[in-house]
């Protein structure tokens, strides 16, 4: 494919929308100026986040808002349907794997949170593709289709009974569990866990109610969070 000419680029790349410029100016005058010393500390000392969050690209999911996190607290990686591929150094899914490797081996985060959510479009498309639902499948050449193939093991665990909507809701949670299992297949993750330097956590957020459920490995279920004593 011929790369675009500079003329093509100039016609496609535009100035930032004015509403974003105004929001930035407002943030710089308040949020930044009020915390200037902290941002200077981050610039000089680098990042030392305690946790990594792997969440969906969905614009409604904001881990920093849920946990009230400040700049420098979370190392965040977002992808379609918050999926983690199996460990495969020769595979195609290097973006997420590279982010995990950096978080564990370079930043040495203490926690990795896999955050799923309700109404996930990626999970819905993945379900209908796995289910071969007429009119809902994605083309084999689609980037999304190839990425959502990671869902196949979770789809295979779905019960036979139930409506499509119920199964999709179940798949949202089971995909988090399969992603956690895939995560434990990374040698450097397993090594950090065995050395008590890393813990893994599965979460699912209900967008409408704001509820946050945590995966309990002992009961193999997502349960409401309990307030710490």
Protein Blocks (a to p, Z undefined) as FASTA:
>chain_A
ZZddfklmmmmpccddfklmmmmmmmmmmmmmmmmmmmmmmmmnopadfbdcdddfblkb
cfklmnopaehkaccdddehiiacdddfkbmblmlmmmmmmmmmmnopabdcddddehil
klmmmmmmmnopghiaccfklmklmmmmmmmmmmmmpcfbdcfklmmmmmmmmmmmmmmm
mmmmpmklmmmmmnopaccddddddfknopacdddfklopacdddddZZ
